[in-house]
Amino acid sequence: MIGKDIIFIIFAVITVGSAALVVFSKKIIYAAFSLMLSLFGVAALFVFLNADFLAAVQVIVYVGGILVLILFGVLLTVKISSDNVISHLSQRIWGSIAAVGMFVLIFIAITRTNWTILDKSEDVVYYPQSEAIGIQLLTNYILPFEVASILLLAALIGAMFLVRPENK
């Protein structure tokens, strides 16, 4: 086993372990911080797959945006540190059924895949895909990109309008 494999296993254990902490944590603040660690681990696994664009999007969008929003929501909620998350028995049953079903599907996909091993003598050339995606996004698809940004801005303004206090 080489160093790259050991580092991959470490990140995989961190990702799965922190995901388990998200599920089994009684305090919601611990679950949120465990989710952050899990999302960073997924980004690291994307780096190992030579998917640099997906790793950057994972960190920017999920860790930098959505998770920070979740943390602000959790931290700004009154008395959230003293509340415990209660999960009912029916939630655990349906969650267990879903987990076993996903495990079976993933196991079937792994066992039925025709795995090919690259010949060690062949040089595998890595081309970063983020440059090609950036060129395509900002040349051929600039109009849909800008329309999506305006739509997200409108949604943000609408959300702010909905949560503002009403003056009577």
The 8 nearest C-alpha neighbors of each residue, nearest first, counted from 0:
[[1, 4, 2, 5, 3, 6, 8, 7],
 [2, 0, 4, 3, 5, 6, 7, 8],
 [1, 3, 5, 4, 6, 0, 7, 8],
 [4, 2, 6, 5, 1, 7, 0, 8],
 [5, 3, 7, 2, 6, 1, 8, 0],
 [4, 6, 2, 8, 7, 3, 9, 1],
 [5, 7, 9, 3, 8, 4, 2, 10],
 [8, 6, 4, 10, 5, 9, 11, 3],
 [9, 7, 11, 5, 6, 10, 12, 4],
 [8, 10, 6, 12, 7, 11, 13, 5],
 [11, 9, 13, 7, 12, 8, 40, 14],
 [10, 12, 8, 14, 13, 9, 7, 15],
 [11, 13, 9, 15, 14, 10, 16, 8],
 [14, 12, 10, 16, 11, 15, 17, 9],
 [15, 13, 37, 40, 11, 17, 12, 16],
 [16, 14, 18, 12, 17, 13, 11, 19],
 [17, 15, 19, 13, 18, 14, 12, 20],
 [16, 18, 20, 33, 37, 19, 14, 15],
 [19, 17, 15, 21, 20, 16, 37, 14],
 [18, 20, 16, 22, 17, 21, 23, 15],
 [19, 21, 17, 23, 18, 24, 22, 33],
 [22, 20, 30, 18, 19, 33, 24, 23],
 [21, 23, 19, 20, 24, 18, 30, 25],
 [22, 24, 20, 21, 19, 25, 30, 18],
 [25, 23, 20, 26, 30, 21, 22, 29],
 [24, 26, 84, 83, 23, 27, 85, 30],
 [27, 25, 83, 29, 28, 24, 84, 30],
 [26, 28, 30, 29, 31, 25, 84, 24],
 [27, 29, 31, 30, 26, 32, 73, 80],
 [30, 28, 32, 27, 31, 26, 33, 24],
 [29, 31, 21, 27, 33, 28, 32, 24],
 [32, 30, 34, 28, 33, 29, 27, 35],
 [31, 33, 35, 29, 34, 30, 28, 36],
 [34, 32, 30, 36, 17, 35, 31, 21],
 [33, 35, 37, 31, 32, 36, 21, 30],
 [34, 36, 32, 38, 33, 37, 62, 39],
 [37, 35, 33, 39, 34, 38, 40, 17],
 [36, 38, 14, 34, 40, 17, 35, 39],
 [39, 37, 41, 35, 40, 36, 34, 42],
 [40, 38, 42, 36, 41, 37, 35, 43],
 [39, 41, 14, 37, 43, 38, 42, 10],
 [40, 42, 44, 38, 43, 39, 45, 37],
 [43, 41, 54, 45, 39, 40, 44, 57],
 [42, 44, 40, 46, 45, 41, 39, 47],
 [43, 45, 41, 47, 46, 42, 40, 48],
 [46, 44, 48, 42, 54, 50, 43, 47],
 [47, 45, 43, 49, 44, 48, 50, 51],
 [46, 48, 44, 45, 49, 43, 7, 50],
 [47, 49, 45, 46, 50, 44, 51, 43],
 [50, 48, 46, 47, 51, 45, 127, 125],
 [51, 49, 45, 48, 53, 46, 52, 54],
 [50, 52, 54, 53, 46, 49, 55, 129],
 [53, 51, 129, 55, 54, 50, 56, 128],
 [52, 54, 56, 55, 50, 51, 57, 45],
 [55, 53, 42, 57, 51, 45, 52, 56],
 [54, 56, 52, 58, 57, 53, 59, 51],
 [55, 57, 53, 59, 58, 54, 60, 52],
 [58, 56, 54, 61, 55, 60, 59, 42],
 [57, 59, 62, 55, 56, 61, 60, 63],
 [60, 58, 63, 56, 57, 62, 55, 61],
 [61, 59, 64, 56, 63, 57, 58, 62],
 [60, 62, 65, 57, 64, 63, 58, 66],
 [63, 61, 58, 66, 64, 59, 60, 35],
 [64, 62, 59, 60, 61, 58, 67, 66],
 [65, 63, 60, 67, 61, 66, 62, 68],
 [64, 66, 61, 68, 67, 69, 62, 60],
 [65, 67, 69, 62, 68, 64, 61, 70],
 [66, 68, 70, 69, 64, 65, 63, 71],
 [67, 69, 65, 71, 66, 70, 72, 64],
 [68, 70, 66, 72, 67, 71, 73, 65],
 [71, 69, 67, 73, 72, 68, 74, 66],
 [72, 70, 74, 68, 73, 69, 75, 67],
 [73, 71, 69, 70, 75, 74, 68, 76],
 [72, 74, 70, 76, 71, 75, 69, 79],
 [73, 75, 71, 76, 72, 70, 79, 28],
 [76, 74, 72, 73, 71, 77, 79, 70],
 [75, 77, 73, 74, 79, 72, 78, 71],
 [76, 78, 79, 75, 74, 80, 73, 81],
 [79, 77, 80, 81, 76, 82, 75, 74],
 [80, 78, 82, 81, 77, 76, 73, 74],
 [79, 81, 78, 82, 28, 26, 27, 83],
 [80, 82, 79, 78, 83, 26, 77, 27],
 [83, 81, 79, 80, 84, 78, 26, 27],
 [82, 84, 26, 25, 85, 81, 27, 80],
 [83, 85, 25, 26, 27, 86, 82, 24],
 [86, 84, 83, 87, 25, 82, 26, 88],
 [87, 85, 90, 84, 88, 91, 89, 25],
 [86, 88, 90, 89, 85, 91, 92, 84],
 [87, 89, 91, 90, 92, 86, 93, 85],
 [88, 90, 92, 91, 87, 93, 86, 94],
 [91, 89, 93, 87, 88, 92, 94, 86],
 [90, 92, 94, 88, 89, 93, 95, 87],
 [91, 93, 89, 95, 94, 90, 96, 88],
 [94, 92, 96, 90, 95, 91, 97, 89],
 [95, 93, 91, 97, 92, 96, 90, 98],
 [94, 96, 98, 92, 97, 93, 91, 99],
 [95, 97, 93, 99, 94, 98, 100, 92],
 [96, 98, 100, 94, 95, 99, 93, 101],
 [99, 97, 95, 101, 100, 96, 94, 102],
 [100, 98, 102, 96, 101, 97, 95, 103],
 [99, 101, 97, 103, 98, 102, 96, 104],
 [102, 100, 104, 98, 103, 99, 105, 97],
 [101, 103, 99, 105, 100, 104, 106, 98],
 [102, 104, 106, 100, 101, 105, 107, 99],
 [105, 103, 101, 107, 106, 102, 108, 100],
 [104, 106, 108, 102, 107, 103, 101, 109],
 [105, 107, 103, 109, 108, 104, 102, 110],
 [108, 106, 104, 110, 105, 109, 111, 103],
 [109, 107, 105, 111, 106, 110, 112, 104],
 [110, 108, 106, 112, 107, 111, 105, 104],
 [109, 111, 107, 108, 112, 106, 113, 105],
 [112, 110, 108, 109, 107, 113, 106, 114],
 [113, 111, 109, 110, 114, 108, 107, 115],
 [114, 112, 115, 111, 110, 109, 108, 116],
 [113, 115, 112, 116, 109, 111, 110, 117],
 [116, 114, 113, 117, 112, 118, 119, 111],
 [115, 117, 118, 114, 119, 113, 121, 120],
 [118, 116, 119, 115, 121, 120, 123, 122],
 [117, 119, 120, 121, 116, 122, 115, 123],
 [118, 120, 121, 117, 122, 116, 123, 115],
 [119, 121, 118, 122, 117, 123, 116, 124],
 [122, 120, 119, 118, 123, 117, 124, 116],
 [123, 121, 124, 120, 119, 118, 117, 125],
 [122, 124, 121, 125, 117, 119, 120, 118],
 [125, 123, 122, 126, 121, 127, 49, 128],
 [124, 126, 127, 123, 49, 128, 122, 50],
 [125, 127, 128, 124, 49, 129, 130, 131],
 [128, 126, 129, 125, 130, 51, 49, 50],
 [127, 129, 131, 130, 126, 132, 52, 51],
 [128, 130, 52, 132, 131, 127, 133, 51],
 [131, 129, 133, 132, 128, 134, 127, 135],
 [132, 130, 134, 128, 133, 129, 135, 127],
 [133, 131, 129, 135, 130, 134, 136, 128],
 [134, 132, 136, 130, 131, 135, 137, 129],
 [133, 135, 131, 137, 132, 136, 138, 130],
 [136, 134, 132, 138, 139, 133, 137, 131],
 [137, 135, 140, 133, 134, 138, 132, 141],
 [136, 138, 141, 134, 135, 133, 140, 139],
 [139, 137, 135, 141, 136, 140, 134, 133],
 [138, 140, 135, 141, 136, 137, 134, 142],
 [139, 141, 136, 142, 143, 138, 137, 144],
 [140, 142, 137, 144, 143, 138, 136, 139],
 [141, 143, 145, 144, 140, 146, 139, 147],
 [144, 142, 146, 145, 141, 140, 147, 148],
 [145, 143, 141, 147, 142, 146, 140, 148],
 [144, 146, 148, 142, 147, 143, 141, 149],
 [147, 145, 143, 149, 148, 144, 150, 142],
 [146, 148, 150, 144, 145, 149, 143, 151],
 [147, 149, 145, 151, 150, 146, 152, 144],
 [150, 148, 152, 146, 151, 147, 153, 145],
 [151, 149, 147, 153, 148, 152, 146, 154],
 [150, 152, 154, 148, 153, 149, 147, 155],
 [153, 151, 149, 155, 150, 154, 148, 156],
 [154, 152, 150, 156, 151, 155, 157, 149],
 [153, 155, 157, 151, 152, 156, 158, 150],
 [156, 154, 152, 158, 157, 153, 151, 159],
 [155, 157, 153, 159, 158, 154, 160, 152],
 [158, 156, 160, 154, 155, 159, 153, 161],
 [159, 157, 161, 155, 160, 156, 154, 162],
 [158, 160, 156, 162, 157, 161, 163, 155],
 [159, 161, 157, 158, 163, 162, 156, 155],
 [162, 160, 158, 159, 163, 157, 164, 156],
 [163, 161, 159, 160, 158, 164, 157, 165],
 [164, 162, 160, 161, 159, 165, 158, 166],
 [165, 163, 162, 166, 161, 160, 167, 159],
 [166, 164, 167, 163, 162, 161, 160, 159],
 [165, 167, 164, 163, 162, 160, 161, 159],
 [166, 165, 164, 163, 162, 161, 160, 159]]
